[in-house]
Amino acid sequence: MEIIHIVLGKANPDRLNGVNKVVYNMATEQKKAGKNVAVWGITKNPVHDYPERNFKTELFDTSKFPFFVSETLKKAVLNHRNAVFHLHGGWIPVFSALAKYFNKNQIKFVLTPHGAYNEVAMKRSSFTKKIYFNLFEKRLLKSAYKVHSIGKSEVNGLHNISPASTSFLLPYGFQYTHQLKKNTKNTDFTIGFVGRLDIHTKGLDLLLEAFYVFQKNEPDTRLWIIGEGEGQSFLENFIKEKKLTNVVLWGKKFGQEKDELLSKMHVFAHPSRNEGLPTAVLEAAAFGVPTIVTQATNVAEYVSDFQAGIAIEDNDVSSLLDAICRLFKIYKNQQTASFVTGAQKMLEQKFSWSVLVDQYDELYT
């Protein structure tokens, strides 16, 4: 069986694009497991300027018209008509056009919307999405062999908009390779976040408000925010207005530099209002860092079951502040070892690619 992933971009893991990272990791692990896999990227810059990888990558130029599928891409599809095509992302016009082309030529494809259909995401630009859905997305979902959901919020969202679609629930895998380092923590109690600086979606307004209250009682504490995005100015203005001196905006960090910062954190907070499945939470867990997550992250159940951190029920400042205070007390009492053990077990039993990679075959067959 040949598997071809199609993504906007180049599946470059060194970009702040969660979908591209997931596709890179999925294809890498499928190739390691002996699968016949490739990645096709649709991009404005079809130059192979990404790190070395073990799978084949084909790049296709994007069009100024969003619903246009190039003849080059159409020809490539027909040359691999016996493959299973795996589309990544929701509300993407070119995917709607591709789905129509697949259907016309009786070519099988599956879809991973990466959080695009969960209930919170559907509320954003709801009127526009309703129109677009009836014109385009509905047909895409109807013709997809299966729709891969990565969390319960997406299963529910998909059921609401397309009850007849066949949903396949399975989380992403995570390559757990870190050896936990000792004595690498920051001197002061440090709360961290890694991700795109989208204030509302990522709940960064909640995090800043909660930390502002927390550090009044515990001044020798720090908040590190790693990432870039449109919310940069909001963060800078908040820090200035509240006269906070213990918040560091690190900007975007990758590879070893990011890992070093993660390993120094005492708590990782991800109070998102809308997610697919945040790999940054899993990266933090790989360093044994207790995590605070919301239900919207789709990892709350795992974090709770394995006691790898605290899952909060409500997306509000009070709940987040309470979780921070609880973990700070546990840290002061030197009782964090159970979180480290829980995080390791969670990754090994629920997110290890060695466990999941063959389960993905069920998505295609």
C-alpha positions in Angstrom: 0.0 0.0 0.0 1.3 3.4 -1.0 0.5 6.4 1.3 0.9 9.9 0.0 0.4 12.8 2.5 -0.6 16.1 1.0 0.0 19.3 3.0 0.2 23.1 2.5 3.9 23.7 2.9 6.8 21.4 2.9 6.3 19.3 6.1 9.3 21.3 7.5 9.6 20.5 11.3 11.6 23.7 11.8 8.6 25.9 11.3 6.0 27.1 13.8 3.3 25.1 11.9 1.9 22.3 13.9 0.4 20.5 10.9 3.7 20.4 9.0 5.5 19.1 12.1 2.9 16.3 12.5 3.0 15.3 8.8 6.8 15.2 9.0 6.8 13.0 12.1 4.0 10.7 10.8 5.8 10.2 7.4 9.1 9.7 9.1 7.8 7.0 11.5 5.8 5.3 8.7 8.9 5.1 6.6 10.9 3.6 9.6 8.2 1.0 9.9 8.7 -0.1 6.3 5.7 1.7 4.8 5.7 3.0 1.3 5.1 6.7 2.1 5.8 10.1 0.5 4.8 13.7 1.2 3.5 16.1 -1.4 3.7 19.8 -0.5 1.7 22.6 -2.1 3.7 25.8 -1.6 4.5 29.3 -3.0 8.2 28.4 -3.0 8.7 24.9 -4.4 12.3 24.8 -3.4 13.6 21.8 -1.4 15.1 23.9 1.4 14.4 21.8 4.4 16.4 19.4 6.6 17.3 15.9 5.4 14.5 13.3 5.7 14.0 9.6 5.1 10.9 9.9 2.9 10.5 11.3 -0.6 9.0 14.8 -1.0 7.4 16.3 -4.1 6.6 20.0 -4.2 3.9 21.6 -6.3 3.5 25.3 -7.0 0.4 27.0 -5.5 -1.9 29.0 -7.7 -3.3 32.5 -7.2 -6.7 31.0 -7.6 -7.3 29.0 -4.4 -9.5 26.3 -5.9 -7.1 25.6 -8.8 -5.3 22.2 -9.0 -2.3 22.4 -11.3 -2.0 20.0 -14.3 1.3 18.9 -12.8 -0.4 17.8 -9.6 -3.3 16.2 -11.5 -0.9 14.2 -13.6 1.1 13.1 -10.5 -2.2 11.9 -8.9 -3.1 9.8 -11.9 0.4 8.3 -11.9 -0.3 7.1 -8.3 -4.0 6.4 -8.6 -3.6 3.2 -6.6 -2.2 5.1 -3.6 -4.2 6.2 -0.6 -4.0 10.0 -0.4 -4.0 11.6 3.0 -5.0 15.3 3.1 -4.0 17.4 6.1 -6.1 20.4 7.1 -9.7 21.7 7.0 -11.3 24.6 5.1 -8.6 24.5 2.4 -10.0 25.4 -1.0 -7.4 23.4 -3.1 -8.3 20.3 -1.0 -12.0 20.8 -2.0 -10.9 20.8 -5.6 -8.6 17.8 -5.1 -11.4 15.9 -3.5 -13.6 16.5 -6.5 -10.8 15.3 -8.8 -10.2 12.2 -6.6 -13.9 11.4 -6.7 -14.1 11.8 -10.5 -11.2 9.3 -10.9 -12.4 6.9 -8.2 -9.3 7.6 -6.1 -9.4 6.9 -2.4 -8.4 9.6 0.1 -8.7 10.3 3.8 -8.7 13.6 5.7 -7.1 14.8 8.9 -8.6 18.2 9.7 -6.1 18.9 12.6 -8.7 20.5 14.9 -10.5 22.5 12.2 -13.9 21.0 13.0 -14.0 21.0 16.7 -16.8 23.0 18.3 -14.7 26.0 19.3 -13.1 26.4 15.9 -16.5 26.2 14.2 -17.7 29.2 16.1 -15.0 31.4 14.6 -16.3 33.1 11.4 -19.3 30.8 11.7 -21.4 32.6 9.1 -18.7 32.4 6.5 -17.9 28.8 7.4 -21.6 27.9 7.0 -21.7 29.2 3.5 -18.3 27.7 2.6 -19.4 24.4 4.1 -22.5 24.1 2.0 -20.7 25.0 -1.2 -17.5 23.0 -0.8 -16.5 21.3 2.5 -19.7 19.2 2.7 -18.8 17.6 -0.6 -15.2 17.0 0.5 -16.4 15.2 3.7 -19.0 13.2 1.8 -16.4 11.8 -0.6 -13.6 11.2 2.0 -13.1 7.5 2.8 -12.5 8.3 6.5 -12.0 11.5 8.5 -9.2 11.1 11.1 -10.1 12.9 14.4 -7.3 13.4 16.9 -9.5 14.1 19.9 -13.0 13.9 21.2 -13.7 17.6 20.6 -13.1 17.0 16.9 -15.3 13.9 16.8 -18.1 15.9 18.3 -17.6 18.8 15.9 -17.5 16.5 12.9 -20.7 14.8 14.0 -22.4 18.1 14.3 -21.6 19.3 10.8 -21.5 15.9 9.0 -23.2 13.1 10.9 -22.7 10.6 8.0 -18.9 11.0 7.9 -16.9 8.0 9.1 -14.8 9.3 12.0 -11.5 7.5 13.0 -10.2 8.5 16.4 -6.5 8.2 17.0 -3.9 10.6 18.5 -0.7 11.6 16.9 2.4 9.8 17.9 5.4 11.4 19.6 9.0 10.3 19.3 10.0 10.0 22.9 13.8 10.1 22.9 14.8 12.5 25.6 16.9 11.4 28.5 15.7 13.4 31.5 18.5 15.6 32.8 19.1 16.2 36.4 19.7 19.6 38.0 18.9 21.5 34.8 15.9 23.5 36.3 15.9 27.3 36.4 16.8 28.7 39.7 13.4 30.4 40.2 10.1 28.6 39.8 9.4 28.9 36.0 6.2 28.4 34.1 6.5 28.0 30.4 4.6 28.1 27.2 5.7 27.1 23.6 3.6 27.8 20.5 2.0 30.2 18.1 1.3 33.6 19.8 -2.4 33.5 19.0 -3.8 35.2 22.2 -7.4 33.9 22.2 -6.9 30.5 20.6 -3.9 29.6 22.9 -5.4 31.2 26.0 -2.4 33.4 26.5 -4.6 36.2 27.9 -5.6 33.7 30.7 -2.0 32.7 31.3 -0.8 36.3 31.7 -3.7 37.3 34.0 -3.2 34.2 36.1 0.6 34.7 36.4 0.1 38.4 37.2 -1.9 37.4 40.2 0.3 34.5 41.2 3.6 36.4 41.1 2.2 39.1 43.5 2.4 36.5 46.2 5.4 34.7 44.8 7.6 37.4 43.3 10.6 35.0 42.7 8.8 33.2 39.9 9.1 33.5 36.1 7.0 33.1 33.0 8.7 32.1 29.8 6.8 32.4 26.5 8.4 30.8 23.4 7.0 31.5 20.0 6.1 34.2 17.5 2.8 35.5 16.0 0.3 38.3 15.8 -0.1 38.3 19.6 3.4 39.7 20.2 2.2 43.3 20.7 -0.5 42.2 23.1 2.0 40.5 25.3 4.4 43.4 25.2 1.6 45.9 26.1 0.4 43.7 29.0 3.9 43.4 30.4 4.4 47.1 30.1 1.1 48.1 31.6 1.4 45.7 34.5 5.1 46.6 35.0 6.0 42.9 34.9 9.8 42.3 35.0 9.7 38.5 35.3 8.2 37.6 32.0 10.5 36.6 29.1 9.4 36.6 25.5 12.0 34.3 23.9 10.7 34.5 20.3 10.8 31.4 18.2 13.2 28.6 19.2 13.9 25.3 17.6 15.9 22.1 18.2 18.4 22.0 21.0 17.9 25.6 22.0 14.1 25.0 22.6 14.8 21.7 24.4 17.2 23.5 26.8 14.5 26.0 27.7 11.9 23.3 28.1 14.1 21.2 30.4 14.6 24.2 32.7 10.8 24.8 33.2 9.0 23.6 36.4 5.5 23.8 34.9 4.3 23.9 31.3 1.0 25.7 30.8 -1.2 25.3 27.7 -4.6 26.9 28.4 -5.9 26.7 24.9 -9.4 27.3 23.8 -9.1 25.4 20.6 -6.5 22.8 19.5 -5.9 19.8 17.4 -3.3 18.0 19.6 -0.5 20.3 20.9 2.9 18.6 20.4 4.5 21.1 22.7 2.7 19.6 25.7 4.2 16.2 24.7 7.6 17.7 24.3 7.4 19.2 27.8 6.2 15.8 29.2 9.3 14.2 27.6 11.4 16.3 30.0 9.2 15.3 32.9 7.7 18.8 33.2 4.2 18.7 34.8 1.7 20.2 32.4 -1.5 22.3 32.9 -3.9 21.7 30.1 -7.5 22.6 29.2 -10.1 20.1 27.9 -9.8 21.8 24.5 -6.2 20.5 24.0 -7.5 16.9 23.5 -4.8 15.7 25.9 -6.5 16.5 29.2 -7.8 12.9 29.6 -4.3 11.5 29.2 -2.7 14.0 31.5 -5.3 13.2 34.2 -5.2 9.4 33.8 -1.5 9.2 34.0 -1.1 12.1 36.6 1.3 13.9 34.3 0.0 17.3 35.4 -3.4 19.0 36.0 -6.3 19.2 33.5 -8.6 22.1 34.2 -12.3 21.9 33.4 -12.9 25.6 32.7 -11.1 28.1 30.5 -10.8 30.8 33.1 -8.2 32.7 35.1 -9.4 31.2 38.4 -9.0 27.6 37.4 -5.6 28.2 35.8 -4.4 30.1 38.8 -5.5 27.3 41.1 -3.6 24.8 39.1 -0.5 26.9 39.1 -0.7 27.3 42.9 -1.2 23.6 43.4 1.8 22.7 41.3 3.9 25.4 43.0 3.0 23.9 46.4 4.0 20.4 45.2 7.3 21.8 43.9 8.1 23.5 47.2 7.4 20.2 49.0 9.7 18.4 46.5 6.9 16.0 45.5 7.2 16.2 41.7 8.7 12.8 41.1 5.2 11.2 40.5 4.6 13.7 37.6 7.8 12.7 35.9 6.9 9.0 36.1 3.4 9.7 34.9 4.6 11.7 32.0 6.9 9.0 30.9 4.2 6.3 31.1 1.8 8.5 29.2 4.2 9.0 26.3 5.3 5.4 26.2 1.8 3.9 26.4 -0.4 6.4 24.5 1.8 8.4 22.2 4.7 6.2 21.2 4.9 5.8 17.4 6.0 2.2 17.9 2.5 1.6 19.4 0.6 3.8 17.0 2.2 3.5 13.5 0.5 0.2 12.6 -2.8 1.5 14.0 -2.7 4.2 11.3 -3.0 1.4 8.7 -6.6 1.0 9.9 -7.2 4.6 8.6 -6.3 3.5 5.1 -7.8 0.0 4.9 
